[in-house]
Amino acid sequence: MEIQRQNGTLSIAGVTELTFANAREFRKAVMAKLDSELKQIVVDLSQTEFVDGGGLGALLMIYRIANEKNPAHAVRLRLMYPQGPVQQMLDLTQMRHLFEIVTATESQPEQKKVAV
């Protein structure tokens, strides 16, 4: 897992699974980077093959703690490019009501077809 900080954005990538088995380690690593200057947390889920309730709980806790540390402004949590079963879990649990979920098709500009 890679965690990078640039300006007010905390970027997390390289998460292959987010489950009960690794949720504590994930939370601990991310929470060590939270501070009052944070504006958004971006989690790249493009390589994530599986998320369970423990993983969702970790995301919720990070979101809550980040916002507690930043009472002056809301910290957004963006989940980028979830695939297959991960997207299904996010849909089933209606996480879109809390987090911004960006799918691969939403992020790519629409290509126009040109008749030749």
Jmol script that loads the backbone (N, CA, C; Angstrom):
load data "model"
ATOM      1  N   MET A   1       0.848  -1.175   0.000  1.00  0.00           N
ATOM      2  CA  MET A   1       0.000   0.000   0.000  1.00  0.00           C
ATOM      3  C   MET A   1       0.897   1.243   0.000  1.00  0.00           C
ATOM      4  N   GLU A   2       0.522   2.212  -0.806  1.00  0.00           N
ATOM      5  CA  GLU A   2       1.244   3.477  -0.891  1.00  0.00           C
ATOM      6  C   GLU A   2       0.343   4.602  -0.395  1.00  0.00           C
ATOM      7  N   ILE A   3       0.890   5.436   0.474  1.00  0.00           N
ATOM      8  CA  ILE A   3       0.162   6.600   0.960  1.00  0.00           C
ATOM      9  C   ILE A   3       1.015   7.822   0.675  1.00  0.00           C
ATOM     10  N   GLN A   4       0.439   8.775  -0.056  1.00  0.00           N
ATOM     11  CA  GLN A   4       1.160   9.998  -0.402  1.00  0.00           C
ATOM     12  C   GLN A   4       0.339  11.201   0.001  1.00  0.00           C
ATOM     13  N   ARG A   5       1.032  12.234   0.394  1.00  0.00           N
ATOM     14  CA  ARG A   5       0.382  13.480   0.800  1.00  0.00           C
ATOM     15  C   ARG A   5       0.853  14.593  -0.113  1.00  0.00           C
ATOM     16  N   GLN A   6      -0.086  15.293  -0.743  1.00  0.00           N
ATOM     17  CA  GLN A   6       0.269  16.426  -1.592  1.00  0.00           C
ATOM     18  C   GLN A   6      -0.777  17.502  -1.390  1.00  0.00           C
ATOM     19  N   ASN A   7      -0.309  18.672  -0.977  1.00  0.00           N
ATOM     20  CA  ASN A   7      -1.200  19.774  -0.636  1.00  0.00           C
ATOM     21  C   ASN A   7      -2.228  19.271   0.376  1.00  0.00           C
ATOM     22  N   GLY A   8      -3.499  19.408   0.102  1.00  0.00           N
ATOM     23  CA  GLY A   8      -4.530  18.984   1.047  1.00  0.00           C
ATOM     24  C   GLY A   8      -5.114  17.631   0.734  1.00  0.00           C
ATOM     25  N   THR A   9      -4.435  16.840  -0.108  1.00  0.00           N
ATOM     26  CA  THR A   9      -4.963  15.542  -0.529  1.00  0.00           C
ATOM     27  C   THR A   9      -4.091  14.403  -0.018  1.00  0.00           C
ATOM     28  N   LEU A  10      -4.725  13.425   0.578  1.00  0.00           N
ATOM     29  CA  LEU A  10      -4.061  12.192   0.993  1.00  0.00           C
ATOM     30  C   LEU A  10      -4.487  11.122  -0.007  1.00  0.00           C
ATOM     31  N   SER A  11      -3.515  10.578  -0.754  1.00  0.00           N
ATOM     32  CA  SER A  11      -3.801   9.565  -1.778  1.00  0.00           C
ATOM     33  C   SER A  11      -3.330   8.204  -1.303  1.00  0.00           C
ATOM     34  N   ILE A  12      -4.214   7.213  -1.460  1.00  0.00           N
ATOM     35  CA  ILE A  12      -3.918   5.845  -1.036  1.00  0.00           C
ATOM     36  C   ILE A  12      -4.087   4.942  -2.253  1.00  0.00           C
ATOM     37  N   ALA A  13      -3.070   4.135  -2.552  1.00  0.00           N
ATOM     38  CA  ALA A  13      -3.128   3.232  -3.706  1.00  0.00           C
ATOM     39  C   ALA A  13      -2.491   1.895  -3.333  1.00  0.00           C
ATOM     40  N   GLY A  14      -2.669   0.915  -4.208  1.00  0.00           N
ATOM     41  CA  GLY A  14      -2.042  -0.383  -4.011  1.00  0.00           C
ATOM     42  C   GLY A  14      -2.720  -1.256  -2.968  1.00  0.00           C
ATOM     43  N   VAL A  15      -4.007  -1.035  -2.744  1.00  0.00           N
ATOM     44  CA  VAL A  15      -4.761  -1.845  -1.781  1.00  0.00           C
ATOM     45  C   VAL A  15      -5.381  -3.009  -2.559  1.00  0.00           C
ATOM     46  N   THR A  16      -4.903  -4.236  -2.315  1.00  0.00           N
ATOM     47  CA  THR A  16      -5.433  -5.382  -3.058  1.00  0.00           C
ATOM     48  C   THR A  16      -6.664  -5.975  -2.389  1.00  0.00           C
ATOM     49  N   GLU A  17      -6.747  -5.861  -1.054  1.00  0.00           N
ATOM     50  CA  GLU A  17      -7.906  -6.308  -0.285  1.00  0.00           C
ATOM     51  C   GLU A  17      -8.100  -5.364   0.886  1.00  0.00           C
ATOM     52  N   LEU A  18      -9.343  -5.172   1.261  1.00  0.00           N
ATOM     53  CA  LEU A  18      -9.642  -4.384   2.459  1.00  0.00           C
ATOM     54  C   LEU A  18     -10.667  -5.198   3.245  1.00  0.00           C
ATOM     55  N   THR A  19     -10.151  -5.966   4.207  1.00  0.00           N
ATOM     56  CA  THR A  19     -10.975  -6.935   4.931  1.00  0.00           C
ATOM     57  C   THR A  19     -10.712  -6.849   6.435  1.00  0.00           C
ATOM     58  N   PHE A  20     -11.456  -7.648   7.188  1.00  0.00           N
ATOM     59  CA  PHE A  20     -11.227  -7.732   8.634  1.00  0.00           C
ATOM     60  C   PHE A  20      -9.754  -8.032   8.932  1.00  0.00           C
ATOM     61  N   ALA A  21      -9.128  -8.853   8.071  1.00  0.00           N
ATOM     62  CA  ALA A  21      -7.752  -9.280   8.297  1.00  0.00           C
ATOM     63  C   ALA A  21      -6.746  -8.131   8.250  1.00  0.00           C
ATOM     64  N   ASN A  22      -6.981  -7.124   7.407  1.00  0.00           N
ATOM     65  CA  ASN A  22      -6.002  -6.039   7.287  1.00  0.00           C
ATOM     66  C   ASN A  22      -6.578  -4.654   7.603  1.00  0.00           C
ATOM     67  N   ALA A  23      -7.811  -4.587   8.055  1.00  0.00           N
ATOM     68  CA  ALA A  23      -8.454  -3.289   8.307  1.00  0.00           C
ATOM     69  C   ALA A  23      -7.727  -2.485   9.388  1.00  0.00           C
ATOM     70  N   ARG A  24      -7.290  -3.141  10.443  1.00  0.00           N
ATOM     71  CA  ARG A  24      -6.604  -2.432  11.524  1.00  0.00           C
ATOM     72  C   ARG A  24      -5.298  -1.812  11.026  1.00  0.00           C
ATOM     73  N   GLU A  25      -4.528  -2.572  10.265  1.00  0.00           N
ATOM     74  CA  GLU A  25      -3.264  -2.073   9.709  1.00  0.00           C
ATOM     75  C   GLU A  25      -3.525  -0.896   8.760  1.00  0.00           C
ATOM     76  N   PHE A  26      -4.559  -1.027   7.916  1.00  0.00           N
ATOM     77  CA  PHE A  26      -4.942   0.038   6.986  1.00  0.00           C
ATOM     78  C   PHE A  26      -5.310   1.305   7.756  1.00  0.00           C
ATOM     79  N   ARG A  27      -6.186   1.176   8.743  1.00  0.00           N
ATOM     80  CA  ARG A  27      -6.612   2.324   9.551  1.00  0.00           C
ATOM     81  C   ARG A  27      -5.426   3.004  10.221  1.00  0.00           C
ATOM     82  N   LYS A  28      -4.582   2.212  10.828  1.00  0.00           N
ATOM     83  CA  LYS A  28      -3.430   2.734  11.559  1.00  0.00           C
ATOM     84  C   LYS A  28      -2.506   3.528  10.631  1.00  0.00           C
ATOM     85  N   ALA A  29      -2.209   2.977   9.454  1.00  0.00           N
ATOM     86  CA  ALA A  29      -1.324   3.639   8.499  1.00  0.00           C
ATOM     87  C   ALA A  29      -1.924   4.948   7.997  1.00  0.00           C
ATOM     88  N   VAL A  30      -3.218   4.943   7.696  1.00  0.00           N
ATOM     89  CA  VAL A  30      -3.876   6.148   7.163  1.00  0.00           C
ATOM     90  C   VAL A  30      -4.066   7.186   8.264  1.00  0.00           C
ATOM     91  N   MET A  31      -4.493   6.771   9.436  1.00  0.00           N
ATOM     92  CA  MET A  31      -4.758   7.730  10.507  1.00  0.00           C
ATOM     93  C   MET A  31      -3.487   8.444  10.959  1.00  0.00           C
ATOM     94  N   ALA A  32      -2.331   7.834  10.772  1.00  0.00           N
ATOM     95  CA  ALA A  32      -1.068   8.483  11.107  1.00  0.00           C
ATOM     96  C   ALA A  32      -0.805   9.696  10.209  1.00  0.00           C
ATOM     97  N   LYS A  33      -1.460   9.748   9.059  1.00  0.00           N
ATOM     98  CA  LYS A  33      -1.262  10.837   8.094  1.00  0.00           C
ATOM     99  C   LYS A  33      -2.339  11.914   8.169  1.00  0.00           C
ATOM    100  N   LEU A  34      -3.355  11.743   8.992  1.00  0.00           N
ATOM    101  CA  LEU A  34      -4.449  12.709   9.081  1.00  0.00           C
ATOM    102  C   LEU A  34      -4.028  13.918   9.902  1.00  0.00           C
ATOM    103  N   ASP A  35      -4.411  15.108   9.427  1.00  0.00           N
ATOM    104  CA  ASP A  35      -4.176  16.320  10.204  1.00  0.00           C
ATOM    105  C   ASP A  35      -5.214  17.378   9.836  1.00  0.00           C
ATOM    106  N   SER A  36      -5.108  18.527  10.438  1.00  0.00           N
ATOM    107  CA  SER A  36      -6.126  19.573  10.271  1.00  0.00           C
ATOM    108  C   SER A  36      -6.052  20.291   8.928  1.00  0.00           C
ATOM    109  N   GLU A  37      -5.027  20.037   8.127  1.00  0.00           N
ATOM    110  CA  GLU A  37      -4.889  20.672   6.810  1.00  0.00           C
ATOM    111  C   GLU A  37      -5.530  19.859   5.687  1.00  0.00           C
ATOM    112  N   LEU A  38      -6.000  18.682   6.011  1.00  0.00           N
ATOM    113  CA  LEU A  38      -6.516  17.765   5.003  1.00  0.00           C
ATOM    114  C   LEU A  38      -7.847  18.239   4.423  1.00  0.00           C
ATOM    115  N   LYS A  39      -7.971  18.161   3.091  1.00  0.00           N
ATOM    116  CA  LYS A  39      -9.211  18.537   2.409  1.00  0.00           C
ATOM    117  C   LYS A  39      -9.929  17.326   1.829  1.00  0.00           C
ATOM    118  N   GLN A  40      -9.142  16.344   1.370  1.00  0.00           N
ATOM    119  CA  GLN A  40      -9.762  15.148   0.803  1.00  0.00           C
ATOM    120  C   GLN A  40      -8.842  13.944   0.933  1.00  0.00           C
ATOM    121  N   ILE A  41      -9.483  12.777   0.970  1.00  0.00           N
ATOM    122  CA  ILE A  41      -8.783  11.498   0.966  1.00  0.00           C
ATOM    123  C   ILE A  41      -9.233  10.778  -0.295  1.00  0.00           C
ATOM    124  N   VAL A  42      -8.269  10.341  -1.098  1.00  0.00           N
ATOM    125  CA  VAL A  42      -8.568   9.652  -2.352  1.00  0.00           C
ATOM    126  C   VAL A  42      -8.021   8.232  -2.248  1.00  0.00           C
ATOM    127  N   VAL A  43      -8.925   7.254  -2.340  1.00  0.00           N
ATOM    128  CA  VAL A  43      -8.524   5.849  -2.252  1.00  0.00           C
ATOM    129  C   VAL A  43      -8.720   5.212  -3.628  1.00  0.00           C
ATOM    130  N   ASP A  44      -7.600   4.796  -4.238  1.00  0.00           N
ATOM    131  CA  ASP A  44      -7.644   4.128  -5.541  1.00  0.00           C
ATOM    132  C   ASP A  44      -7.980   2.656  -5.314  1.00  0.00           C
ATOM    133  N   LEU A  45      -9.165   2.259  -5.738  1.00  0.00           N
ATOM    134  CA  LEU A  45      -9.623   0.876  -5.564  1.00  0.00           C
ATOM    135  C   LEU A  45      -9.486   0.054  -6.845  1.00  0.00           C
ATOM    136  N   SER A  46      -8.761   0.559  -7.825  1.00  0.00           N
ATOM    137  CA  SER A  46      -8.665  -0.142  -9.107  1.00  0.00           C
ATOM    138  C   SER A  46      -7.986  -1.502  -8.985  1.00  0.00           C
ATOM    139  N   GLN A  47      -7.124  -1.685  -7.998  1.00  0.00           N
ATOM    140  CA  GLN A  47      -6.435  -2.965  -7.803  1.00  0.00           C
ATOM    141  C   GLN A  47      -7.055  -3.791  -6.678  1.00  0.00           C
ATOM    142  N   THR A  48      -8.120  -3.277  -6.084  1.00  0.00           N
ATOM    143  CA  THR A  48      -8.741  -3.944  -4.944  1.00  0.00           C
ATOM    144  C   THR A  48      -9.714  -5.009  -5.444  1.00  0.00           C
ATOM    145  N   GLU A  49      -9.463  -6.251  -5.053  1.00  0.00           N
ATOM    146  CA  GLU A  49     -10.284  -7.363  -5.520  1.00  0.00           C
ATOM    147  C   GLU A  49     -11.425  -7.705  -4.572  1.00  0.00           C
ATOM    148  N   PHE A  50     -11.290  -7.315  -3.283  1.00  0.00           N
ATOM    149  CA  PHE A  50     -12.313  -7.710  -2.320  1.00  0.00           C
ATOM    150  C   PHE A  50     -12.375  -6.715  -1.163  1.00  0.00           C
ATOM    151  N   VAL A  51     -13.583  -6.354  -0.775  1.00  0.00           N
ATOM    152  CA  VAL A  51     -13.830  -5.521   0.405  1.00  0.00           C
ATOM    153  C   VAL A  51     -14.960  -6.181   1.187  1.00  0.00           C
ATOM    154  N   ASP A  52     -14.768  -6.310   2.514  1.00  0.00           N
ATOM    155  CA  ASP A  52     -15.844  -6.857   3.349  1.00  0.00           C
ATOM    156  C   ASP A  52     -16.270  -5.799   4.371  1.00  0.00           C
ATOM    157  N   GLY A  53     -17.099  -6.189   5.305  1.00  0.00           N
ATOM    158  CA  GLY A  53     -17.604  -5.262   6.314  1.00  0.00           C
ATOM    159  C   GLY A  53     -16.501  -4.611   7.133  1.00  0.00           C
ATOM    160  N   GLY A  54     -15.441  -5.352   7.412  1.00  0.00           N
ATOM    161  CA  GLY A  54     -14.309  -4.789   8.138  1.00  0.00           C
ATOM    162  C   GLY A  54     -13.623  -3.692   7.351  1.00  0.00           C
ATOM    163  N   GLY A  55     -13.515  -3.888   6.055  1.00  0.00           N
ATOM    164  CA  GLY A  55     -12.913  -2.871   5.185  1.00  0.00           C
ATOM    165  C   GLY A  55     -13.777  -1.625   5.096  1.00  0.00           C
ATOM    166  N   LEU A  56     -15.093  -1.821   4.968  1.00  0.00           N
ATOM    167  CA  LEU A  56     -15.999  -0.669   4.945  1.00  0.00           C
ATOM    168  C   LEU A  56     -15.949   0.082   6.271  1.00  0.00           C
ATOM    169  N   GLY A  57     -15.854  -0.674   7.369  1.00  0.00           N
ATOM    170  CA  GLY A  57     -15.736  -0.052   8.686  1.00  0.00           C
ATOM    171  C   GLY A  57     -14.481   0.797   8.793  1.00  0.00           C
ATOM    172  N   ALA A  58     -13.382   0.322   8.219  1.00  0.00           N
ATOM    173  CA  ALA A  58     -12.133   1.085   8.239  1.00  0.00           C
ATOM    174  C   ALA A  58     -12.284   2.396   7.462  1.00  0.00           C
ATOM    175  N   LEU A  59     -12.935   2.338   6.306  1.00  0.00           N
ATOM    176  CA  LEU A  59     -13.166   3.551   5.520  1.00  0.00           C
ATOM    177  C   LEU A  59     -14.039   4.541   6.288  1.00  0.00           C
ATOM    178  N   LEU A  60     -15.089   4.026   6.926  1.00  0.00           N
ATOM    179  CA  LEU A  60     -15.979   4.882   7.707  1.00  0.00           C
ATOM    180  C   LEU A  60     -15.247   5.538   8.876  1.00  0.00           C
ATOM    181  N   MET A  61     -14.402   4.781   9.554  1.00  0.00           N
ATOM    182  CA  MET A  61     -13.669   5.337  10.690  1.00  0.00           C
ATOM    183  C   MET A  61     -12.683   6.409  10.240  1.00  0.00           C
ATOM    184  N   ILE A  62     -11.997   6.165   9.141  1.00  0.00           N
ATOM    185  CA  ILE A  62     -11.052   7.164   8.621  1.00  0.00           C
ATOM    186  C   ILE A  62     -11.800   8.444   8.254  1.00  0.00           C
ATOM    187  N   TYR A  63     -12.934   8.296   7.616  1.00  0.00           N
ATOM    188  CA  TYR A  63     -13.755   9.450   7.237  1.00  0.00           C
ATOM    189  C   TYR A  63     -14.194  10.237   8.474  1.00  0.00           C
ATOM    190  N   ARG A  64     -14.651   9.542   9.485  1.00  0.00           N
ATOM    191  CA  ARG A  64     -15.117  10.189  10.712  1.00  0.00           C
ATOM    192  C   ARG A  64     -13.980  10.914  11.434  1.00  0.00           C
ATOM    193  N   ILE A  65     -12.855  10.234  11.601  1.00  0.00           N
ATOM    194  CA  ILE A  65     -11.711  10.831  12.307  1.00  0.00           C
ATOM    195  C   ILE A  65     -11.164  12.034  11.529  1.00  0.00           C
ATOM    196  N   ALA A  66     -11.076  11.911  10.215  1.00  0.00           N
ATOM    197  CA  ALA A  66     -10.580  13.030   9.399  1.00  0.00           C
ATOM    198  C   ALA A  66     -11.461  14.258   9.582  1.00  0.00           C
ATOM    199  N   ASN A  67     -12.760  14.059   9.648  1.00  0.00           N
ATOM    200  CA  ASN A  67     -13.674  15.184   9.815  1.00  0.00           C
ATOM    201  C   ASN A  67     -13.659  15.726  11.243  1.00  0.00           C
ATOM    202  N   GLU A  68     -13.394  14.891  12.215  1.00  0.00           N
ATOM    203  CA  GLU A  68     -13.255  15.373  13.587  1.00  0.00           C
ATOM    204  C   GLU A  68     -12.013  16.249  13.745  1.00  0.00           C
ATOM    205  N   LYS A  69     -10.960  15.921  13.007  1.00  0.00           N
ATOM    206  CA  LYS A  69      -9.721  16.704  13.071  1.00  0.00           C
ATOM    207  C   LYS A  69      -9.818  18.001  12.282  1.00  0.00           C
ATOM    208  N   ASN A  70     -10.862  18.133  11.468  1.00  0.00           N
ATOM    209  CA  ASN A  70     -11.044  19.301  10.605  1.00  0.00           C
ATOM    210  C   ASN A  70     -12.424  19.907  10.807  1.00  0.00           C
ATOM    211  N   PRO A  71     -12.705  20.469  11.975  1.00  0.00           N
ATOM    212  CA  PRO A  71     -14.049  20.994  12.224  1.00  0.00           C
ATOM    213  C   PRO A  71     -14.397  22.213  11.356  1.00  0.00           C
ATOM    214  N   ALA A  72     -13.399  22.900  10.816  1.00  0.00           N
ATOM    215  CA  ALA A  72     -13.652  24.099  10.013  1.00  0.00           C
ATOM    216  C   ALA A  72     -14.207  23.768   8.620  1.00  0.00           C
ATOM    217  N   HIS A  73     -13.861  22.602   8.088  1.00  0.00           N
ATOM    218  CA  HIS A  73     -14.365  22.223   6.760  1.00  0.00           C
ATOM    219  C   HIS A  73     -14.475  20.702   6.656  1.00  0.00           C
ATOM    220  N   ALA A  74     -15.393  20.255   5.818  1.00  0.00           N
ATOM    221  CA  ALA A  74     -15.608  18.818   5.630  1.00  0.00           C
ATOM    222  C   ALA A  74     -14.497  18.219   4.778  1.00  0.00           C
ATOM    223  N   VAL A  75     -14.049  17.059   5.171  1.00  0.00           N
ATOM    224  CA  VAL A  75     -13.067  16.310   4.399  1.00  0.00           C
ATOM    225  C   VAL A  75     -13.833  15.303   3.541  1.00  0.00           C
ATOM    226  N   ARG A  76     -13.583  15.332   2.237  1.00  0.00           N
ATOM    227  CA  ARG A  76     -14.235  14.382   1.325  1.00  0.00           C
ATOM    228  C   ARG A  76     -13.422  13.094   1.262  1.00  0.00           C
ATOM    229  N   LEU A  77     -14.113  11.983   1.115  1.00  0.00           N
ATOM    230  CA  LEU A  77     -13.450  10.716   0.863  1.00  0.00           C
ATOM    231  C   LEU A  77     -13.932  10.229  -0.494  1.00  0.00           C
ATOM    232  N   ARG A  78     -12.992  10.094  -1.409  1.00  0.00           N
ATOM    233  CA  ARG A  78     -13.308   9.682  -2.782  1.00  0.00           C
ATOM    234  C   ARG A  78     -12.781   8.274  -3.010  1.00  0.00           C
ATOM    235  N   LEU A  79     -13.636   7.400  -3.500  1.00  0.00           N
ATOM    236  CA  LEU A  79     -13.264   6.032  -3.832  1.00  0.00           C
ATOM    237  C   LEU A  79     -13.180   5.940  -5.347  1.00  0.00           C
ATOM    238  N   MET A  80     -11.982   5.675  -5.838  1.00  0.00           N
ATOM    239  CA  MET A  80     -11.728   5.738  -7.270  1.00  0.00           C
ATOM    240  C   MET A  80     -11.674   4.349  -7.908  1.00  0.00           C
ATOM    241  N   TYR A  81     -12.404   4.196  -8.985  1.00  0.00           N
ATOM    242  CA  TYR A  81     -12.343   3.049  -9.886  1.00  0.00           C
ATOM    243  C   TYR A  81     -12.569   1.677  -9.252  1.00  0.00           C
ATOM    244  N   PRO A  82     -13.585   1.527  -8.409  1.00  0.00           N
ATOM    245  CA  PRO A  82     -13.846   0.183  -7.857  1.00  0.00           C
ATOM    246  C   PRO A  82     -14.250  -0.775  -8.979  1.00  0.00           C
ATOM    247  N   GLN A  83     -13.804  -2.012  -8.859  1.00  0.00           N
ATOM    248  CA  GLN A  83     -14.065  -3.028  -9.871  1.00  0.00           C
ATOM    249  C   GLN A  83     -15.059  -4.067  -9.354  1.00  0.00           C
ATOM    250  N   GLY A  84     -15.786  -4.703 -10.253  1.00  0.00           N
ATOM    251  CA  GLY A  84     -16.662  -5.846 -10.004  1.00  0.00           C
ATOM    252  C   GLY A  84     -17.256  -5.984  -8.612  1.00  0.00           C
ATOM    253  N   PRO A  85     -16.764  -6.975  -7.837  1.00  0.00           N
ATOM    254  CA  PRO A  85     -17.341  -7.250  -6.519  1.00  0.00           C
ATOM    255  C   PRO A  85     -17.226  -6.072  -5.545  1.00  0.00           C
ATOM    256  N   VAL A  86     -16.175  -5.280  -5.687  1.00  0.00           N
ATOM    257  CA  VAL A  86     -16.008  -4.117  -4.802  1.00  0.00           C
ATOM    258  C   VAL A  86     -17.099  -3.095  -5.104  1.00  0.00           C
ATOM    259  N   GLN A  87     -17.364  -2.844  -6.369  1.00  0.00           N
ATOM    260  CA  GLN A  87     -18.434  -1.919  -6.758  1.00  0.00           C
ATOM    261  C   GLN A  87     -19.783  -2.443  -6.271  1.00  0.00           C
ATOM    262  N   GLN A  88     -20.004  -3.743  -6.383  1.00  0.00           N
ATOM    263  CA  GLN A  88     -21.257  -4.339  -5.924  1.00  0.00           C
ATOM    264  C   GLN A  88     -21.440  -4.138  -4.420  1.00  0.00           C
ATOM    265  N   MET A  89     -20.369  -4.313  -3.651  1.00  0.00           N
ATOM    266  CA  MET A  89     -20.442  -4.120  -2.198  1.00  0.00           C
ATOM    267  C   MET A  89     -20.762  -2.656  -1.873  1.00  0.00           C
ATOM    268  N   LEU A  90     -20.148  -1.737  -2.577  1.00  0.00           N
ATOM    269  CA  LEU A  90     -20.416  -0.315  -2.355  1.00  0.00           C
ATOM    270  C   LEU A  90     -21.856   0.036  -2.719  1.00  0.00           C
ATOM    271  N   ASP A  91     -22.358  -0.555  -3.796  1.00  0.00           N
ATOM    272  CA  ASP A  91     -23.752  -0.330  -4.197  1.00  0.00           C
ATOM    273  C   ASP A  91     -24.719  -0.916  -3.165  1.00  0.00           C
ATOM    274  N   LEU A  92     -24.451  -2.149  -2.754  1.00  0.00           N
ATOM    275  CA  LEU A  92     -25.319  -2.850  -1.801  1.00  0.00           C
ATOM    276  C   LEU A  92     -25.434  -2.088  -0.484  1.00  0.00           C
ATOM    277  N   THR A  93     -24.335  -1.513  -0.030  1.00  0.00           N
ATOM    278  CA  THR A  93     -24.305  -0.807   1.252  1.00  0.00           C
ATOM    279  C   THR A  93     -24.588   0.687   1.114  1.00  0.00           C
ATOM    280  N   GLN A  94     -24.854   1.113  -0.107  1.00  0.00           N
ATOM    281  CA  GLN A  94     -25.215   2.510  -0.411  1.00  0.00           C
ATOM    282  C   GLN A  94     -24.178   3.511   0.089  1.00  0.00           C
ATOM    283  N   MET A  95     -22.926   3.173  -0.073  1.00  0.00           N
ATOM    284  CA  MET A  95     -21.834   4.047   0.362  1.00  0.00           C
ATOM    285  C   MET A  95     -21.784   5.359  -0.422  1.00  0.00           C
ATOM    286  N   ARG A  96     -22.452   5.409  -1.566  1.00  0.00           N
ATOM    287  CA  ARG A  96     -22.460   6.637  -2.365  1.00  0.00           C
ATOM    288  C   ARG A  96     -23.103   7.802  -1.611  1.00  0.00           C
ATOM    289  N   HIS A  97     -23.880   7.492  -0.568  1.00  0.00           N
ATOM    290  CA  HIS A  97     -24.488   8.548   0.230  1.00  0.00           C
ATOM    291  C   HIS A  97     -23.476   9.231   1.142  1.00  0.00           C
ATOM    292  N   LEU A  98     -22.372   8.570   1.431  1.00  0.00           N
ATOM    293  CA  LEU A  98     -21.318   9.140   2.280  1.00  0.00           C
ATOM    294  C   LEU A  98     -20.090   9.548   1.487  1.00  0.00           C
ATOM    295  N   PHE A  99     -19.709   8.714   0.539  1.00  0.00           N
ATOM    296  CA  PHE A  99     -18.467   8.911  -0.203  1.00  0.00           C
ATOM    297  C   PHE A  99     -18.755   9.213  -1.666  1.00  0.00           C
ATOM    298  N   GLU A 100     -17.842   9.904  -2.284  1.00  0.00           N
ATOM    299  CA  GLU A 100     -17.906  10.082  -3.736  1.00  0.00           C
ATOM    300  C   GLU A 100     -17.259   8.855  -4.355  1.00  0.00           C
ATOM    301  N   ILE A 101     -17.989   8.170  -5.217  1.00  0.00           N
ATOM    302  CA  ILE A 101     -17.474   6.971  -5.874  1.00  0.00           C
ATOM    303  C   ILE A 101     -17.343   7.280  -7.359  1.00  0.00           C
ATOM    304  N   VAL A 102     -16.106   7.182  -7.848  1.00  0.00           N
ATOM    305  CA  VAL A 102     -15.826   7.497  -9.247  1.00  0.00           C
ATOM    306  C   VAL A 102     -15.503   6.198  -9.972  1.00  0.00           C
ATOM    307  N   THR A 103     -16.307   5.868 -10.968  1.00  0.00           N
ATOM    308  CA  THR A 103     -16.056   4.661 -11.755  1.00  0.00           C
ATOM    309  C   THR A 103     -15.187   5.024 -12.949  1.00  0.00           C
ATOM    310  N   ALA A 104     -14.578   4.014 -13.549  1.00  0.00           N
ATOM    311  CA  ALA A 104     -13.683   4.243 -14.691  1.00  0.00           C
ATOM    312  C   ALA A 104     -14.427   4.920 -15.839  1.00  0.00           C
ATOM    313  N   THR A 105     -15.689   4.564 -16.067  1.00  0.00           N
ATOM    314  CA  THR A 105     -16.437   5.158 -17.177  1.00  0.00           C
ATOM    315  C   THR A 105     -16.794   6.614 -16.902  1.00  0.00           C
ATOM    316  N   GLU A 106     -16.983   6.982 -15.636  1.00  0.00           N
ATOM    317  CA  GLU A 106     -17.303   8.373 -15.307  1.00  0.00           C
ATOM    318  C   GLU A 106     -16.106   9.290 -15.471  1.00  0.00           C
ATOM    319  N   SER A 107     -14.908   8.758 -15.274  1.00  0.00           N
ATOM    320  CA  SER A 107     -13.719   9.604 -15.291  1.00  0.00           C
ATOM    321  C   SER A 107     -13.160   9.818 -16.686  1.00  0.00           C
ATOM    322  N   GLN A 108     -13.582   8.998 -17.638  1.00  0.00           N
ATOM    323  CA  GLN A 108     -13.043   9.128 -18.982  1.00  0.00           C
ATOM    324  C   GLN A 108     -13.981   9.992 -19.821  1.00  0.00           C
ATOM    325  N   PRO A 109     -13.409  10.962 -20.550  1.00  0.00           N
ATOM    326  CA  PRO A 109     -14.271  11.781 -21.397  1.00  0.00           C
ATOM    327  C   PRO A 109     -14.921  10.928 -22.474  1.00  0.00           C
ATOM    328  N   GLU A 110     -16.139  11.270 -22.768  1.00  0.00           N
ATOM    329  CA  GLU A 110     -16.892  10.517 -23.764  1.00  0.00           C
ATOM    330  C   GLU A 110     -16.258  10.732 -25.129  1.00  0.00           C
ATOM    331  N   GLN A 111     -16.003   9.633 -25.834  1.00  0.00           N
ATOM    332  CA  GLN A 111     -15.413   9.746 -27.160  1.00  0.00           C
ATOM    333  C   GLN A 111     -16.524   9.856 -28.183  1.00  0.00           C
ATOM    334  N   LYS A 112     -16.384  10.829 -29.057  1.00  0.00           N
ATOM    335  CA  LYS A 112     -17.392  11.009 -30.094  1.00  0.00           C
ATOM    336  C   LYS A 112     -17.039  10.170 -31.303  1.00  0.00           C
ATOM    337  N   LYS A 113     -18.073   9.545 -31.857  1.00  0.00           N
ATOM    338  CA  LYS A 113     -17.860   8.744 -33.061  1.00  0.00           C
ATOM    339  C   LYS A 113     -18.011   9.648 -34.277  1.00  0.00           C
ATOM    340  N   VAL A 114     -17.073   9.515 -35.175  1.00  0.00           N
ATOM    341  CA  VAL A 114     -17.090  10.338 -36.386  1.00  0.00           C
ATOM    342  C   VAL A 114     -17.332   9.423 -37.574  1.00  0.00           C
ATOM    343  N   ALA A 115     -18.355   9.764 -38.344  1.00  0.00           N
ATOM    344  CA  ALA A 115     -18.647   8.990 -39.556  1.00  0.00           C
ATOM    345  C   ALA A 115     -17.674   9.399 -40.648  1.00  0.00           C
ATOM    346  N   VAL A 116     -17.137   8.409 -41.351  1.00  0.00           N
ATOM    347  CA  VAL A 116     -16.158   8.688 -42.412  1.00  0.00           C
ATOM    348  C   VAL A 116     -16.772   8.388 -43.739  1.00  0.00           C
TER     349      VAL A 116
END
end "model"
wireframe off; spacefill off
backbone 0.3
color backbone group
